[in-house]
Amino acid sequence: MNFNLEIGMTNESVLTVEEKHTASAYGSGSIFVFATPAMIGLMENAALNCVDKALGNEWTTVGTHVDVSHIAATKMGKETKAIAELITVDGKKLKFKVTAYDEDQKIGEGYHDRYIINQEKFMARVNSL
């Protein structure tokens, strides 16, 4: 399998923080600020969409590891963005540098690993469990 992936590919995902994105809503905290799990989800989305089109229709990626720091709080109503940069390709193993920002500052940073899978074969295995 020869995928059309290049080190340095980037993608950005954006959302405006709503109540459903807060620590209180996620159950990961009791206050109404952007939740760490929501930030991680935004980072994963940026990484997924960074390579998904290059893989073609039968392939996609699944997240396998996240190592990030949430370094600043973001209040509701603020626009946030996550940027993923592909930094390593090792066969089907992909590593991304991920960063997140709100309108004012960097709010998170770290690394995220994904693995390339054949969608049909993967779902057949999952459904057989």
Contacts in CASP RR format, 6 or more apart in sequence:
PFRMAT RR
TARGET T0000
AUTHOR 0000-0000-0000
METHOD contacts of the structure
MODEL  1
MNFNLEIGMTNESVLTVEEKHTASAYGSGSIFVFATPAMIGLMENAALNC
VDKALGNEWTTVGTHVDVSHIAATKMGKETKAIAELITVDGKKLKFKVTA
YDEDQKIGEGYHDRYIINQEKFMARVNSL
1 92 0 8 1.000
1 116 0 8 1.000
3 51 0 8 1.000
3 54 0 8 1.000
3 55 0 8 1.000
3 59 0 8 1.000
3 89 0 8 1.000
3 116 0 8 1.000
4 54 0 8 1.000
4 55 0 8 1.000
5 51 0 8 1.000
5 54 0 8 1.000
5 55 0 8 1.000
5 86 0 8 1.000
5 89 0 8 1.000
5 94 0 8 1.000
6 86 0 8 1.000
7 86 0 8 1.000
7 87 0 8 1.000
7 88 0 8 1.000
7 89 0 8 1.000
8 85 0 8 1.000
8 86 0 8 1.000
8 87 0 8 1.000
9 50 0 8 1.000
9 51 0 8 1.000
9 54 0 8 1.000
9 85 0 8 1.000
9 86 0 8 1.000
10 50 0 8 1.000
10 83 0 8 1.000
10 84 0 8 1.000
10 85 0 8 1.000
10 86 0 8 1.000
11 46 0 8 1.000
11 47 0 8 1.000
11 49 0 8 1.000
11 50 0 8 1.000
11 83 0 8 1.000
11 84 0 8 1.000
12 46 0 8 1.000
12 81 0 8 1.000
12 82 0 8 1.000
12 83 0 8 1.000
12 84 0 8 1.000
13 42 0 8 1.000
13 43 0 8 1.000
13 45 0 8 1.000
13 46 0 8 1.000
13 49 0 8 1.000
13 81 0 8 1.000
13 82 0 8 1.000
13 84 0 8 1.000
14 79 0 8 1.000
14 80 0 8 1.000
14 81 0 8 1.000
15 21 0 8 1.000
15 42 0 8 1.000
15 79 0 8 1.000
15 80 0 8 1.000
15 81 0 8 1.000
16 77 0 8 1.000
16 78 0 8 1.000
16 79 0 8 1.000
16 80 0 8 1.000
17 33 0 8 1.000
17 34 0 8 1.000
17 38 0 8 1.000
17 74 0 8 1.000
17 75 0 8 1.000
17 76 0 8 1.000
17 77 0 8 1.000
17 78 0 8 1.000
17 79 0 8 1.000
17 80 0 8 1.000
17 102 0 8 1.000
18 76 0 8 1.000
18 77 0 8 1.000
19 25 0 8 1.000
19 32 0 8 1.000
19 76 0 8 1.000
21 34 0 8 1.000
21 35 0 8 1.000
21 38 0 8 1.000
21 76 0 8 1.000
22 31 0 8 1.000
22 32 0 8 1.000
22 33 0 8 1.000
22 34 0 8 1.000
22 35 0 8 1.000
22 38 0 8 1.000
22 76 0 8 1.000
23 29 0 8 1.000
23 30 0 8 1.000
23 31 0 8 1.000
23 32 0 8 1.000
23 33 0 8 1.000
23 34 0 8 1.000
23 35 0 8 1.000
23 36 0 8 1.000
24 30 0 8 1.000
24 31 0 8 1.000
24 32 0 8 1.000
25 35 0 8 1.000
26 35 0 8 1.000
26 37 0 8 1.000
26 38 0 8 1.000
27 35 0 8 1.000
28 35 0 8 1.000
28 36 0 8 1.000
28 37 0 8 1.000
29 35 0 8 1.000
32 75 0 8 1.000
32 76 0 8 1.000
33 73 0 8 1.000
33 74 0 8 1.000
33 75 0 8 1.000
33 76 0 8 1.000
34 73 0 8 1.000
34 74 0 8 1.000
34 75 0 8 1.000
34 78 0 8 1.000
34 80 0 8 1.000
34 102 0 8 1.000
34 107 0 8 1.000
36 70 0 8 1.000
39 68 0 8 1.000
39 70 0 8 1.000
39 80 0 8 1.000
39 82 0 8 1.000
39 100 0 8 1.000
39 107 0 8 1.000
39 108 0 8 1.000
40 66 0 8 1.000
40 68 0 8 1.000
41 82 0 8 1.000
42 80 0 8 1.000
42 81 0 8 1.000
42 82 0 8 1.000
42 100 0 8 1.000
43 66 0 8 1.000
43 68 0 8 1.000
43 82 0 8 1.000
43 84 0 8 1.000
43 98 0 8 1.000
43 100 0 8 1.000
43 112 0 8 1.000
44 63 0 8 1.000
44 66 0 8 1.000
44 112 0 8 1.000
45 82 0 8 1.000
46 82 0 8 1.000
46 83 0 8 1.000
46 84 0 8 1.000
46 96 0 8 1.000
46 98 0 8 1.000
47 61 0 8 1.000
47 63 0 8 1.000
47 84 0 8 1.000
47 86 0 8 1.000
47 94 0 8 1.000
47 96 0 8 1.000
47 98 0 8 1.000
47 112 0 8 1.000
47 114 0 8 1.000
48 60 0 8 1.000
48 61 0 8 1.000
48 114 0 8 1.000
49 84 0 8 1.000
50 84 0 8 1.000
50 85 0 8 1.000
50 86 0 8 1.000
50 96 0 8 1.000
51 61 0 8 1.000
51 86 0 8 1.000
51 94 0 8 1.000
51 114 0 8 1.000
52 60 0 8 1.000
52 61 0 8 1.000
55 61 0 8 1.000
55 116 0 8 1.000
58 118 0 8 1.000
58 119 0 8 1.000
58 120 0 8 1.000
59 116 0 8 1.000
59 117 0 8 1.000
59 118 0 8 1.000
59 119 0 8 1.000
60 116 0 8 1.000
60 117 0 8 1.000
60 119 0 8 1.000
61 94 0 8 1.000
61 114 0 8 1.000
61 115 0 8 1.000
61 116 0 8 1.000
61 117 0 8 1.000
62 114 0 8 1.000
62 115 0 8 1.000
62 117 0 8 1.000
62 122 0 8 1.000
63 112 0 8 1.000
63 113 0 8 1.000
63 114 0 8 1.000
63 115 0 8 1.000
64 93 0 8 1.000
64 113 0 8 1.000
64 114 0 8 1.000
64 115 0 8 1.000
65 111 0 8 1.000
65 112 0 8 1.000
65 113 0 8 1.000
66 111 0 8 1.000
66 112 0 8 1.000
66 113 0 8 1.000
67 110 0 8 1.000
67 111 0 8 1.000
67 112 0 8 1.000
68 98 0 8 1.000
68 108 0 8 1.000
68 109 0 8 1.000
68 110 0 8 1.000
68 111 0 8 1.000
68 112 0 8 1.000
69 108 0 8 1.000
69 109 0 8 1.000
69 110 0 8 1.000
70 107 0 8 1.000
70 108 0 8 1.000
71 106 0 8 1.000
71 107 0 8 1.000
71 108 0 8 1.000
71 109 0 8 1.000
72 102 0 8 1.000
72 105 0 8 1.000
72 106 0 8 1.000
72 107 0 8 1.000
72 108 0 8 1.000
73 107 0 8 1.000
74 80 0 8 1.000
74 102 0 8 1.000
74 107 0 8 1.000
78 102 0 8 1.000
78 103 0 8 1.000
78 104 0 8 1.000
79 102 0 8 1.000
79 103 0 8 1.000
80 100 0 8 1.000
80 101 0 8 1.000
80 102 0 8 1.000
80 107 0 8 1.000
81 100 0 8 1.000
81 101 0 8 1.000
82 98 0 8 1.000
82 99 0 8 1.000
82 100 0 8 1.000
82 101 0 8 1.000
83 98 0 8 1.000
83 99 0 8 1.000
83 100 0 8 1.000
83 101 0 8 1.000
84 96 0 8 1.000
84 97 0 8 1.000
84 98 0 8 1.000
84 112 0 8 1.000
85 96 0 8 1.000
85 97 0 8 1.000
85 98 0 8 1.000
86 94 0 8 1.000
86 95 0 8 1.000
86 96 0 8 1.000
87 95 0 8 1.000
87 96 0 8 1.000
87 97 0 8 1.000
88 94 0 8 1.000
88 95 0 8 1.000
91 116 0 8 1.000
92 115 0 8 1.000
92 116 0 8 1.000
92 117 0 8 1.000
93 113 0 8 1.000
93 115 0 8 1.000
93 116 0 8 1.000
94 113 0 8 1.000
94 114 0 8 1.000
94 115 0 8 1.000
94 116 0 8 1.000
95 111 0 8 1.000
95 112 0 8 1.000
95 113 0 8 1.000
96 111 0 8 1.000
96 112 0 8 1.000
96 113 0 8 1.000
96 114 0 8 1.000
97 110 0 8 1.000
97 111 0 8 1.000
98 109 0 8 1.000
98 110 0 8 1.000
98 111 0 8 1.000
98 112 0 8 1.000
99 106 0 8 1.000
99 108 0 8 1.000
99 109 0 8 1.000
99 110 0 8 1.000
100 106 0 8 1.000
100 107 0 8 1.000
100 108 0 8 1.000
100 109 0 8 1.000
101 107 0 8 1.000
101 108 0 8 1.000
END
